[in-house]
């Protein structure tokens, strides 16, 4: 499915998806949803099971915070 279809199907959720195809600038075009959840931690936990050579992305399909708010993300290596 493409990114817009994933956003529409999983509104207000976090998504972990495998990137299937990209454009010439390496931007994702088509993805395969691995997991989706209202809870961000569910998606981040699943990241531990992603293969070394697997090209994945995470995204949030909810409303972006208003100007003046800060958002913090964390990552694991």
MIKOL-824438 format. One record per atom (N, C-alpha, C, O, CB): residue in one letter; atom name; residue number from 0; x, y, z; chain. Coordinates in nm, 2 decimals, m for minus. Atoms other than C-alpha are relative to their C-alpha. Glycine has a CB too. Layout:
N
ATOM   residu   atome   num     east    north       up   chaine
ATOM        a      CA   NUM        X        Y        Z        A
...
//
This chain:
77
ATOM   residu   atome   num     east    north       up   chaine
ATOM        x       N     0     0.08    m0.12     0.00        A
ATOM        x      CA     0     0.00     0.00     0.00        A
ATOM        x       C     0     0.09     0.12     0.00        A
ATOM        x       O     0     0.20     0.12     0.04        A
ATOM        x      CB     0    m0.10     0.00     0.12        A
ATOM        x       N     1    m0.08    m0.13     0.00        A
ATOM        x      CA     1     0.11     0.36    m0.05        A
ATOM        x       C     1    m0.01     0.07     0.14        A
ATOM        x       O     1    m0.10     0.03     0.22        A
ATOM        x      CB     1    m0.04     0.09    m0.11        A
ATOM        x       N     2     0.00    m0.07    m0.12        A
ATOM        x      CA     2     0.18     0.60     0.24        A
ATOM        x       C     2    m0.13     0.06     0.04        A
ATOM        x       O     2    m0.18     0.05     0.15        A
ATOM        x      CB     2     0.11     0.11     0.00        A
ATOM        x       N     3     0.13    m0.07    m0.02        A
ATOM        x      CA     3    m0.15     0.79     0.20        A
ATOM        x       C     3    m0.10    m0.11     0.04        A
ATOM        x       O     3    m0.19    m0.08     0.12        A
ATOM        x      CB     3    m0.04     0.07    m0.12        A
ATOM        x       N     4     0.10     0.11    m0.03        A
ATOM        x      CA     4    m0.35     0.46     0.21        A
ATOM        x       C     4     0.02    m0.04     0.15        A
ATOM        x       O     4    m0.07    m0.07     0.22        A
ATOM        x      CB     4     0.02    m0.12    m0.09        A
ATOM        x       N     5    m0.03     0.04    m0.14        A
ATOM        x      CA     5    m0.17     0.36     0.54        A
ATOM        x       C     5    m0.05     0.11     0.09        A
ATOM        x       O     5    m0.10     0.08     0.20        A
ATOM        x      CB     5     0.15    m0.02     0.01        A
ATOM        x       N     6     0.05    m0.10    m0.09        A
ATOM        x      CA     6    m0.24     0.70     0.69        A
ATOM        x       C     6    m0.15     0.00     0.02        A
ATOM        x       O     6    m0.20     0.03     0.12        A
ATOM        x      CB     6     0.05     0.14    m0.05        A
ATOM        x       N     7     0.15     0.00     0.00        A
ATOM        x      CA     7    m0.61     0.68     0.60        A
ATOM        x       C     7    m0.05    m0.12     0.08        A
ATOM        x       O     7    m0.14    m0.11     0.15        A
ATOM        x      CB     7    m0.05    m0.01    m0.15        A
ATOM        x       N     8     0.05     0.12    m0.07        A
ATOM        x      CA     8    m0.65     0.32     0.72        A
ATOM        x       C     8     0.03     0.00     0.15        A
ATOM        x       O     8    m0.05    m0.06     0.23        A
ATOM        x      CB     8     0.06    m0.12    m0.07        A
ATOM        x       N     9    m0.04     0.01    m0.14        A
ATOM        x      CA     9    m0.47     0.37     1.05        A
ATOM        x       C     9     0.01     0.14     0.06        A
ATOM        x       O     9     0.12     0.19     0.11        A
ATOM        x      CB     9     0.14    m0.07     0.02        A
ATOM        x       N    10     0.00    m0.14    m0.05        A
ATOM        x      CA    10    m0.57     0.73     1.15        A
ATOM        x       C    10     0.03     0.00     0.15        A
ATOM        x       O    10    m0.02    m0.09     0.23        A
ATOM        x      CB    10    m0.14     0.06    m0.02        A
ATOM        x       N    11    m0.04    m0.03    m0.14        A
ATOM        x      CA    11    m0.43     0.86     1.48        A
ATOM        x       C    11     0.07    m0.12     0.07        A
ATOM        x       O    11     0.05    m0.15     0.18        A
ATOM        x      CB    11    m0.13     0.03     0.08        A
ATOM        x       N    12    m0.08     0.12    m0.05        A
ATOM        x      CA    12    m0.20     0.56     1.52        A
ATOM        x       C    12     0.15     0.02    m0.04        A
ATOM        x       O    12     0.18     0.09    m0.13        A
ATOM        x      CB    12    m0.06    m0.13    m0.05        A
ATOM        x       N    13    m0.14     0.01     0.03        A
ATOM        x      CA    13     0.17     0.49     1.52        A
ATOM        x       C    13     0.01    m0.12    m0.10        A
ATOM        x       O    13    m0.06    m0.22    m0.08        A
ATOM        x      CB    13     0.09    m0.02     0.12        A
ATOM        x       N    14    m0.02     0.11     0.09        A
ATOM        x      CA    14     0.29     0.27     1.23        A
ATOM        x       C    14     0.15    m0.03    m0.02        A
ATOM        x       O    14     0.23     0.06    m0.02        A
ATOM        x      CB    14    m0.06     0.04    m0.14        A
ATOM        x       N    15    m0.13     0.05     0.04        A
ATOM        x      CA    15     0.60     0.06     1.17        A
ATOM        x       C    15    m0.02    m0.07    m0.13        A
ATOM        x       O    15    m0.10    m0.17    m0.13        A
ATOM        x      CB    15     0.07    m0.09     0.11        A
ATOM        x       N    16     0.02     0.06     0.14        A
ATOM        x      CA    16     0.63    m0.03     0.80        A
ATOM        x       C    16     0.13    m0.03    m0.06        A
ATOM        x       O    16     0.23     0.04    m0.05        A
ATOM        x      CB    16    m0.09     0.09    m0.08        A
ATOM        x       N    17    m0.11     0.03     0.08        A
ATOM        x      CA    17     0.87    m0.20     0.58        A
ATOM        x       C    17    m0.01     0.08    m0.13        A
ATOM        x       O    17    m0.12     0.08    m0.19        A
ATOM        x      CB    17     0.01    m0.15    m0.03        A
ATOM        x       N    18     0.00    m0.08     0.12        A
ATOM        x      CA    18     0.96     0.02     0.28        A
ATOM        x       C    18     0.02    m0.10    m0.12        A
ATOM        x       O    18     0.12    m0.17    m0.12        A
ATOM        x      CB    18     0.11     0.11     0.00        A
ATOM        x       N    19     0.00     0.09     0.12        A
ATOM        x      CA    19     0.88    m0.18    m0.04        A
ATOM        x       C    19     0.07     0.06    m0.12        A
ATOM        x       O    19     0.15     0.00    m0.18        A
ATOM        x      CB    19    m0.14    m0.05    m0.03        A
ATOM        x       N    20    m0.06    m0.07     0.11        A
ATOM        x      CA    20     0.97     0.08    m0.30        A
ATOM        x       C    20     0.02     0.14     0.04        A
ATOM        x       O    20    m0.05     0.20     0.12        A
ATOM        x      CB    20    m0.10    m0.01    m0.13        A
ATOM        x       N    21    m0.03    m0.14    m0.02        A
ATOM        x      CA    21     1.12     0.42    m0.31        A
ATOM        x       C    21     0.01     0.08    m0.13        A
ATOM        x       O    21     0.02     0.01    m0.24        A
ATOM        x      CB    21     0.13     0.02     0.09        A
ATOM        x       N    22    m0.02    m0.08     0.12        A
ATOM        x      CA    22     1.15     0.71    m0.56        A
ATOM        x       C    22     0.15     0.02    m0.02        A
ATOM        x       O    22     0.23    m0.03     0.06        A
ATOM        x      CB    22    m0.08     0.13     0.01        A
ATOM        x       N    23    m0.14    m0.03     0.03        A
ATOM        x      CA    23     1.47     0.84    m0.71        A
ATOM        x       C    23     0.08     0.07     0.11        A
ATOM        x       O    23     0.20     0.06     0.12        A
ATOM        x      CB    23     0.01     0.09    m0.12        A
ATOM        x       N    24    m0.06    m0.06    m0.12        A
ATOM        x      CA    24     1.54     1.04    m0.39        A
ATOM        x       C    24    m0.01    m0.08     0.13        A
ATOM        x       O    24     0.02    m0.03     0.24        A
ATOM        x      CB    24    m0.07     0.14     0.02        A
ATOM        x       N    25     0.01     0.10    m0.11        A
ATOM        x      CA    25     1.49     0.73    m0.17        A
ATOM        x       C    25    m0.11     0.03     0.10        A
ATOM        x       O    25    m0.11    m0.01     0.21        A
ATOM        x      CB    25     0.13     0.00     0.07        A
ATOM        x       N    26     0.12    m0.03    m0.08        A
ATOM        x      CA    26     1.15     0.86    m0.04        A
ATOM        x       C    26    m0.09    m0.12    m0.01        A
ATOM        x       O    26    m0.11    m0.17    m0.12        A
ATOM        x      CB    26    m0.07     0.13    m0.04        A
ATOM        x       N    27     0.09     0.11     0.01        A
ATOM        x      CA    27     0.91     0.58     0.05        A
ATOM        x       C    27    m0.12     0.02    m0.09        A
ATOM        x       O    27    m0.18     0.13    m0.08        A
ATOM        x      CB    27    m0.04    m0.05     0.14        A
ATOM        x       N    28     0.12    m0.01     0.09        A
ATOM        x      CA    28     0.64     0.52    m0.21        A
ATOM        x       C    28    m0.10    m0.11     0.05        A
ATOM        x       O    28    m0.22    m0.08     0.07        A
ATOM        x      CB    28     0.04    m0.02    m0.15        A
ATOM        x       N    29     0.09     0.11    m0.04        A
ATOM        x      CA    29     0.50     0.18    m0.11        A
ATOM        x       C    29     0.06    m0.07     0.12        A
ATOM        x       O    29     0.18    m0.09     0.13        A
ATOM        x      CB    29    m0.01    m0.10    m0.12        A
ATOM        x       N    30    m0.04     0.07    m0.13        A
ATOM        x      CA    30     0.51     0.01     0.23        A
ATOM        x       C    30    m0.08    m0.12     0.03        A
ATOM        x       O    30    m0.19    m0.14    m0.02        A
ATOM        x      CB    30    m0.01     0.11     0.11        A
ATOM        x       N    31     0.08     0.11    m0.06        A
ATOM        x      CA    31     0.40    m0.30     0.41        A
ATOM        x       C    31     0.00     0.02     0.15        A
ATOM        x       O    31     0.10     0.02     0.21        A
ATOM        x      CB    31     0.07    m0.14    m0.04        A
ATOM        x       N    32     0.02    m0.03    m0.14        A
ATOM        x      CA    32     0.26    m0.23     0.75        A
ATOM        x       C    32     0.04    m0.13     0.08        A
ATOM        x       O    32    m0.02    m0.23     0.06        A
ATOM        x      CB    32    m0.14     0.04     0.03        A
ATOM        x       N    33    m0.04     0.11    m0.08        A
ATOM        x      CA    33     0.43    m0.45     1.01        A
ATOM        x       C    33    m0.08     0.00     0.13        A
ATOM        x       O    33    m0.13    m0.10     0.17        A
ATOM        x      CB    33     0.15     0.02     0.04        A
ATOM        x       N    34     0.09    m0.01    m0.12        A
ATOM        x      CA    34     0.24    m0.32     1.32        A
ATOM        x       C    34    m0.05     0.15     0.00        A
ATOM        x       O    34     0.01     0.24    m0.05        A
ATOM        x      CB    34     0.08    m0.03     0.13        A
ATOM        x       N    35     0.06    m0.13    m0.03        A
ATOM        x      CA    35     0.01    m0.03     1.40        A
ATOM        x       C    35    m0.06     0.00     0.13        A
ATOM        x       O    35    m0.12    m0.10     0.18        A
ATOM        x      CB    35    m0.10     0.04    m0.11        A
ATOM        x       N    36     0.05    m0.01    m0.14        A
ATOM        x      CA    36    m0.10     0.09     1.74        A
ATOM        x       C    36    m0.03     0.14     0.04        A
ATOM        x       O    36     0.04     0.23    m0.01        A
ATOM        x      CB    36     0.09    m0.07     0.10        A
ATOM        x       N    37     0.02    m0.13    m0.06        A
ATOM        x      CA    37    m0.24     0.38     1.93        A
ATOM        x       C    37     0.11     0.03     0.10        A
ATOM        x       O    37     0.14     0.15     0.13        A
ATOM        x      CB    37    m0.14     0.01     0.07        A
ATOM        x       N    38    m0.11    m0.01    m0.10        A
ATOM        x      CA    38     0.05     0.32     2.17        A
ATOM        x       C    38     0.13     0.00    m0.07        A
ATOM        x       O    38     0.17    m0.11    m0.13        A
ATOM        x      CB    38    m0.01    m0.11     0.11        A
ATOM        x       N    39    m0.13    m0.01     0.07        A
ATOM        x      CA    39     0.39     0.43     2.04        A
ATOM        x       C    39     0.09    m0.11     0.05        A
ATOM        x       O    39     0.17    m0.16    m0.03        A
ATOM        x      CB    39     0.06     0.14     0.03        A
ATOM        x       N    40    m0.09     0.10    m0.05        A
ATOM        x      CA    40     0.57     0.19     2.27        A
ATOM        x       C    40    m0.02    m0.14    m0.07        A
ATOM        x       O    40     0.08    m0.21    m0.08        A
ATOM        x      CB    40    m0.02    m0.01     0.15        A
ATOM        x       N    41     0.02     0.13     0.07        A
ATOM        x      CA    41     0.41    m0.11     2.09        A
ATOM        x       C    41     0.08     0.00    m0.13        A
ATOM        x       O    41     0.15    m0.10    m0.16        A
ATOM        x      CB    41    m0.15    m0.02    m0.03        A
ATOM        x       N    42    m0.08    m0.01     0.12        A
ATOM        x      CA    42     0.57     0.01     1.77        A
ATOM        x       C    42     0.15    m0.01     0.02        A
ATOM        x       O    42     0.22    m0.08    m0.05        A
ATOM        x      CB    42    m0.04     0.13    m0.08        A
ATOM        x       N    43    m0.15     0.00    m0.03        A
ATOM        x      CA    43     0.91     0.08     1.92        A
ATOM        x       C    43     0.05    m0.13     0.05        A
ATOM        x       O    43     0.16    m0.17     0.02        A
ATOM        x      CB    43     0.03     0.11     0.10        A
ATOM        x       N    44    m0.04     0.13    m0.05        A
ATOM        x      CA    44     0.92    m0.26     2.09        A
ATOM        x       C    44     0.02    m0.09    m0.12        A
ATOM        x       O    44     0.11    m0.18    m0.12        A
ATOM        x      CB    44    m0.11    m0.06     0.09        A
ATOM        x       N    45    m0.01     0.08     0.12        A
ATOM        x      CA    45     0.86    m0.42     1.75        A
ATOM        x       C    45     0.13     0.03    m0.08        A
ATOM        x       O    45     0.18    m0.06    m0.16        A
ATOM        x      CB    45    m0.12     0.02    m0.09        A
ATOM        x       N    46    m0.13    m0.03     0.07        A
ATOM        x      CA    46     1.17    m0.24     1.61        A
ATOM        x       C    46     0.11    m0.09     0.04        A
ATOM        x       O    46     0.20    m0.11    m0.04        A
ATOM        x      CB    46     0.03     0.15     0.04        A
ATOM        x       N    47    m0.10     0.10    m0.05        A
ATOM        x      CA    47     1.38    m0.48     1.82        A
ATOM        x       C    47     0.01    m0.12    m0.09        A
ATOM        x       O    47     0.11    m0.19    m0.09        A
ATOM        x      CB    47    m0.02    m0.03     0.14        A
ATOM        x       N    48     0.01     0.13     0.08        A
ATOM        x      CA    48     1.27    m0.76     1.58        A
ATOM        x       C    48     0.02     0.03    m0.15        A
ATOM        x       O    48     0.01    m0.07    m0.23        A
ATOM        x      CB    48    m0.14    m0.06     0.03        A
ATOM        x       N    49    m0.02    m0.03     0.14        A
ATOM        x      CA    49     1.35    m0.58     1.26        A
ATOM        x       C    49     0.14    m0.05    m0.04        A
ATOM        x       O    49     0.23    m0.04     0.03        A
ATOM        x      CB    49    m0.01     0.15    m0.03        A
ATOM        x       N    50    m0.12     0.06     0.05        A
ATOM        x      CA    50     1.62    m0.75     1.05        A
ATOM        x       C    50     0.10     0.11    m0.03        A
ATOM        x       O    50     0.06     0.23    m0.06        A
ATOM        x      CB    50    m0.02    m0.08    m0.12        A
ATOM        x       N    51    m0.11    m0.09     0.03        A
ATOM        x      CA    51     1.96    m0.58     0.99        A
ATOM        x       C    51    m0.02     0.07    m0.13        A
ATOM        x       O    51     0.00     0.19    m0.15        A
ATOM        x      CB    51     0.13    m0.07     0.01        A
ATOM        x       N    52     0.00    m0.05     0.14        A
ATOM        x      CA    52     1.90    m0.53     0.62        A
ATOM        x       C    52    m0.15     0.04    m0.04        A
ATOM        x       O    52    m0.17     0.07    m0.16        A
ATOM        x      CB    52     0.05    m0.10    m0.10        A
ATOM        x       N    53     0.14    m0.04     0.03        A
ATOM        x      CA    53     1.53    m0.45     0.65        A
ATOM        x       C    53    m0.02     0.15     0.00        A
ATOM        x       O    53     0.02     0.21     0.10        A
ATOM        x      CB    53    m0.10    m0.07     0.10        A
ATOM        x       N    54     0.02    m0.15     0.01        A
ATOM        x      CA    54     1.44    m0.09     0.54        A
ATOM        x       C    54    m0.14     0.03     0.05        A
ATOM        x       O    54    m0.24     0.00    m0.01        A
ATOM        x      CB    54     0.02     0.05    m0.15        A
ATOM        x       N    55     0.13    m0.03    m0.06        A
ATOM        x      CA    55     1.17     0.03     0.77        A
ATOM        x       C    55    m0.01     0.15     0.03        A
ATOM        x       O    55     0.08     0.23     0.03        A
ATOM        x      CB    55    m0.01    m0.08     0.13        A
ATOM        x       N    56     0.02    m0.14    m0.04        A
ATOM        x      CA    56     1.01     0.36     0.87        A
ATOM        x       C    56    m0.11     0.00     0.11        A
ATOM        x       O    56    m0.19    m0.10     0.12        A
ATOM        x      CB    56    m0.05     0.08    m0.12        A
ATOM        x       N    57     0.11    m0.02    m0.10        A
ATOM        x      CA    57     0.79     0.48     1.16        A
ATOM        x       C    57    m0.07     0.13    m0.03        A
ATOM        x       O    57    m0.01     0.22    m0.08        A
ATOM        x      CB    57     0.05    m0.01     0.15        A
ATOM        x       N    58     0.07    m0.13     0.02        A
ATOM        x      CA    58     0.52     0.74     1.13        A
ATOM        x       C    58    m0.12     0.01     0.09        A
ATOM        x       O    58    m0.17    m0.10     0.14        A
ATOM        x      CB    58    m0.04     0.02    m0.14        A
ATOM        x       N    59     0.12    m0.02    m0.08        A
ATOM        x      CA    59     0.24     0.89     1.34        A
ATOM        x       C    59    m0.10     0.07    m0.09        A
ATOM        x       O    59    m0.07     0.17    m0.16        A
ATOM        x      CB    59     0.03     0.09     0.12        A
ATOM        x       N    60     0.10    m0.05     0.10        A
ATOM        x      CA    60    m0.08     0.96     1.15        A
ATOM        x       C    60    m0.10     0.09     0.07        A
ATOM        x       O    60    m0.21     0.13     0.01        A
ATOM        x      CB    60    m0.08    m0.11    m0.06        A
ATOM        x       N    61     0.09    m0.09    m0.07        A
ATOM        x      CA    61    m0.24     1.18     1.41        A
ATOM        x       C    61     0.03     0.15    m0.02        A
ATOM        x       O    61     0.11     0.18    m0.11        A
ATOM        x      CB    61     0.00    m0.02     0.15        A
ATOM        x       N    62    m0.02    m0.15     0.01        A
ATOM        x      CA    62    m0.26     1.56     1.45        A
ATOM        x       C    62     0.14     0.04     0.05        A
ATOM        x       O    62     0.18    m0.01     0.15        A
ATOM        x      CB    62    m0.11     0.07     0.07        A
ATOM        x       N    63    m0.13    m0.05    m0.04        A
ATOM        x      CA    63     0.07     1.74     1.46        A
ATOM        x       C    63    m0.02     0.10     0.11        A
ATOM        x       O    63    m0.11     0.19     0.10        A
ATOM        x      CB    63     0.08     0.06    m0.12        A
ATOM        x       N    64     0.01    m0.10    m0.11        A
ATOM        x      CA    64     0.12     1.94     1.78        A
ATOM        x       C    64     0.00     0.15    m0.06        A
ATOM        x       O    64     0.07     0.18    m0.15        A
ATOM        x      CB    64     0.11    m0.01     0.11        A
ATOM        x       N    65     0.00    m0.14     0.04        A
ATOM        x      CA    65     0.05     2.32     1.75        A
ATOM        x       C    65     0.13     0.06     0.02        A
ATOM        x       O    65     0.22     0.02     0.09        A
ATOM        x      CB    65    m0.11     0.07     0.08        A
ATOM        x       N    66    m0.13    m0.08    m0.02        A
ATOM        x      CA    66     0.33     2.57     1.71        A
ATOM        x       C    66     0.01     0.04     0.14        A
ATOM        x       O    66    m0.08     0.08     0.21        A
ATOM        x      CB    66    m0.01     0.12    m0.10        A
ATOM        x       N    67    m0.02    m0.04    m0.14        A
ATOM        x      CA    67     0.49     2.64     2.04        A
ATOM        x       C    67     0.02    m0.12     0.09        A
ATOM        x       O    67     0.06    m0.11     0.20        A
ATOM        x      CB    67    m0.10     0.09     0.05        A
ATOM        x       N    68    m0.02     0.12    m0.08        A
ATOM        x      CA    68     0.49     2.28     2.16        A
ATOM        x       C    68     0.12    m0.08    m0.05        A
ATOM        x       O    68     0.16    m0.07    m0.16        A
ATOM        x      CB    68    m0.13    m0.09    m0.01        A
ATOM        x       N    69    m0.12     0.08     0.04        A
ATOM        x      CA    69     0.80     2.06     2.17        A
ATOM        x       C    69    m0.04    m0.15     0.01        A
ATOM        x       O    69    m0.12    m0.19     0.09        A
ATOM        x      CB    69     0.11     0.03     0.10        A
ATOM        x       N    70     0.02     0.14     0.01        A
ATOM        x      CA    70     0.80     1.69     2.08        A
ATOM        x       C    70     0.14    m0.07     0.01        A
ATOM        x       O    70     0.23    m0.02    m0.06        A
ATOM        x      CB    70    m0.07    m0.04    m0.12        A
ATOM        x       N    71    m0.13     0.07    m0.01        A
ATOM        x      CA    71     1.08     1.45     2.19        A
ATOM        x       C    71    m0.01    m0.14    m0.04        A
ATOM        x       O    71    m0.11    m0.21    m0.01        A
ATOM        x      CB    71     0.05     0.01     0.15        A
ATOM        x       N    72    m0.01     0.14     0.04        A
ATOM        x      CA    72     1.17     1.12     2.03        A
ATOM        x       C    72     0.13    m0.06     0.05        A
ATOM        x       O    72     0.23     0.01     0.08        A
ATOM        x      CB    72    m0.01    m0.01    m0.15        A
ATOM        x       N    73    m0.12     0.07    m0.05        A
ATOM        x      CA    73     1.41     0.86     2.15        A
ATOM        x       C    73     0.03    m0.11    m0.10        A
ATOM        x       O    73    m0.07    m0.16    m0.16        A
ATOM        x      CB    73    m0.01    m0.05     0.14        A
ATOM        x       N    74    m0.03     0.11     0.08        A
ATOM        x      CA    74     1.59     0.59     1.96        A
ATOM        x       C    74     0.10    m0.09     0.06        A
ATOM        x       O    74     0.16    m0.06     0.16        A
ATOM        x      CB    74     0.06     0.05    m0.13        A
ATOM        x       N    75    m0.09     0.10    m0.06        A
ATOM        x      CA    75     1.78     0.28     2.03        A
ATOM        x       C    75     0.09    m0.05    m0.12        A
ATOM        x       O    75     0.05    m0.06    m0.23        A
ATOM        x      CB    75    m0.08    m0.12     0.06        A
ATOM        x       N    76    m0.10     0.05     0.10        A
ATOM        x      CA    76     2.09     0.15     1.85        A
ATOM        x       C    76     0.03    m0.14     0.03        A
ATOM        x       O    76     0.11    m0.20    m0.04        A
ATOM        x      CB    76     0.12     0.08    m0.01        A
//
